[in-house]
Amino acid sequence: METFNYTEENYNPVLITEKWQVAYLNSCPEYELKAIKKVDVHENTDEAFVLLEGKAVLISAEVSIDKTEFDLIDMVPGTTYNIPSGMWHNIVLIENTRVLIVENAYTHLYDFKFHYFSDQQTRNLHKEIKSLLKKHNPYAIDFSN
C-alpha cells in the first residue's frame, strides 16, 4: 500500500498512474481572490474537486466572444464537484485551504487552455465572489485576501 500527502503551497500531483492522477491544491497567492483573472479548460478530461479543509469557491464559466457568464459554488468540505471536460473553470482558495483534485494523467502538463478576463469582467467576478462569501458568512471581516 502507498500513502501520499502534500502540505506545501500550490498544486502538486502526488499519484500519477497510466490513466489518471491525484493532486493536492493548497492555499497559495496564485489562487487568492485578488489573483483570479482567468479560467482554464481541459478538452480531454473531467476534473473532480474535493474540499478537504478551509474555504473555497469553485468557478465555472460560459465564455463567448462578447461576454462571460459565471456560476459560483461555495464548496462544502467532503463533497465531490465534477467539472466536465470542455467547461471553463477556476477556484478561489480562502485561507489555509486544501483541495484534492482527480483528473486524467498529465493533464497539468498538456491539456489546458486559458481565457483571460477583461478588467471589468475581473471586477464583476470578484464582486460576485465576495457577495457569495459574505452571504454565507456575514460576520467575516474581509474575504479579499
C-alpha positions as CSV (number, residue, x, y, z in Angstrom):
1,M,0.0,0.0,0.0
2,E,1.2,3.5,-0.8
3,T,0.2,6.7,1.0
4,F,0.5,10.3,-0.2
5,N,0.2,13.7,1.3
6,Y,1.2,17.2,0.3
7,T,1.1,20.2,2.7
8,E,3.2,22.8,0.9
9,E,1.7,25.7,-1.1
10,N,0.3,25.4,-4.6
11,Y,-0.6,22.4,-6.8
12,N,1.2,19.1,-6.7
13,P,0.3,15.8,-8.3
14,V,1.1,13.1,-5.7
15,L,0.0,10.0,-7.6
16,I,0.1,9.6,-11.4
17,T,-0.9,6.3,-13.0
18,E,-1.1,5.4,-16.7
19,K,-4.6,6.9,-16.9
20,W,-5.3,9.3,-14.0
21,Q,-3.8,11.4,-11.3
22,V,-4.5,12.7,-7.8
23,A,-3.2,16.1,-6.8
24,Y,-3.4,18.5,-3.9
25,L,-4.0,22.2,-4.3
26,N,-3.2,24.1,-1.2
27,S,-3.5,27.8,-0.4
28,C,-1.1,30.0,-2.3
29,P,-1.0,33.5,-3.8
30,E,-2.0,32.3,-7.3
31,Y,-5.4,31.1,-6.1
32,E,-6.3,34.1,-3.8
33,L,-9.2,36.1,-4.9
34,K,-7.2,39.1,-6.0
35,A,-5.2,36.9,-8.4
36,I,-8.1,35.3,-10.2
37,K,-8.1,36.9,-13.7
38,K,-8.7,33.8,-15.9
39,V,-10.3,30.4,-16.3
40,D,-9.0,27.3,-17.9
41,V,-10.5,24.4,-19.8
42,H,-9.5,20.7,-20.3
43,E,-10.7,19.1,-23.5
44,N,-9.7,15.5,-22.7
45,T,-10.7,15.1,-19.0
46,D,-13.2,15.8,-16.4
47,E,-11.7,17.3,-13.2
48,A,-13.0,16.4,-9.8
49,F,-12.5,18.7,-6.8
50,V,-12.9,17.7,-3.1
51,L,-12.5,20.4,-0.5
52,L,-10.6,18.8,2.4
53,E,-10.3,21.8,4.7
54,G,-10.7,25.6,4.6
55,K,-12.9,27.6,2.3
56,A,-13.0,27.6,-1.5
57,V,-15.2,28.9,-4.3
58,L,-15.4,26.9,-7.5
59,I,-16.0,29.0,-10.6
60,S,-17.4,27.7,-13.8
61,A,-17.9,30.0,-16.8
62,E,-19.5,30.2,-20.2
63,V,-17.2,32.0,-22.4
64,S,-18.2,33.6,-25.7
65,I,-16.7,36.3,-27.9
66,D,-18.7,39.2,-26.3
67,K,-19.3,38.1,-22.7
68,T,-18.5,35.7,-20.0
69,E,-21.1,34.3,-17.5
70,F,-20.1,32.8,-14.2
71,D,-21.6,30.2,-11.9
72,L,-20.1,30.1,-8.4
73,I,-20.2,27.3,-5.8
74,D,-19.3,27.8,-2.2
75,M,-17.7,24.4,-1.7
76,V,-18.7,22.2,1.1
77,P,-16.0,20.0,2.7
78,G,-16.1,16.4,1.7
79,T,-18.4,16.9,-1.3
80,T,-17.1,16.0,-4.7
81,Y,-17.6,18.5,-7.5
82,N,-17.0,17.4,-11.1
83,I,-16.1,19.9,-13.9
84,P,-16.8,18.1,-17.2
85,S,-14.3,18.3,-20.0
86,G,-14.9,21.4,-22.1
87,M,-16.1,23.5,-19.1
88,W,-14.1,26.7,-18.3
89,H,-13.3,26.9,-14.6
90,N,-11.1,28.1,-11.8
91,I,-11.0,28.0,-8.0
92,V,-10.5,30.6,-5.2
93,L,-8.8,29.4,-2.1
94,I,-9.6,31.4,1.1
95,E,-7.0,30.9,4.0
96,N,-5.4,27.6,4.9
97,T,-7.4,25.6,2.3
98,R,-6.6,22.2,0.9
99,V,-8.3,20.7,-2.1
100,L,-7.9,17.2,-3.6
101,I,-8.1,17.0,-7.4
102,V,-8.6,13.9,-9.6
103,E,-8.2,14.1,-13.4
104,N,-6.6,12.3,-16.4
105,A,-2.8,11.7,-16.1
106,Y,-0.5,14.6,-17.0
107,T,-3.4,17.0,-17.6
108,H,-1.4,19.7,-15.8
109,L,1.3,19.4,-18.5
110,Y,-0.6,19.4,-21.8
111,D,-4.4,19.5,-21.7
112,F,-5.3,23.1,-20.9
113,K,-6.1,26.5,-22.4
114,F,-6.6,29.8,-20.7
115,H,-9.2,32.5,-21.2
116,Y,-8.2,35.9,-19.6
117,F,-10.9,38.3,-18.4
118,S,-11.2,41.9,-19.2
119,D,-10.6,44.3,-16.2
120,Q,-14.4,44.8,-16.0
121,Q,-15.1,41.1,-16.0
122,T,-12.5,40.6,-13.3
123,R,-14.0,43.3,-11.1
124,N,-17.5,41.8,-11.6
125,L,-16.3,38.3,-10.8
126,H,-14.5,39.4,-7.7
127,K,-17.6,41.3,-6.6
128,E,-19.8,38.2,-7.1
129,I,-17.4,36.0,-5.1
130,K,-17.3,38.5,-2.2
131,S,-21.1,38.7,-2.2
132,L,-21.4,34.9,-2.2
133,L,-18.9,34.6,0.7
134,K,-20.5,37.4,2.7
135,K,-23.9,35.8,2.2
136,H,-22.7,32.5,3.6
137,N,-20.6,34.2,6.4
138,P,-22.0,37.7,7.2
139,Y,-19.7,38.1,10.2
140,A,-16.5,37.7,8.3
141,I,-14.4,40.8,8.1
142,D,-12.6,40.5,4.8
143,F,-12.6,37.9,2.0
144,S,-10.4,39.8,-0.4
145,N,-7.1,38.2,0.6
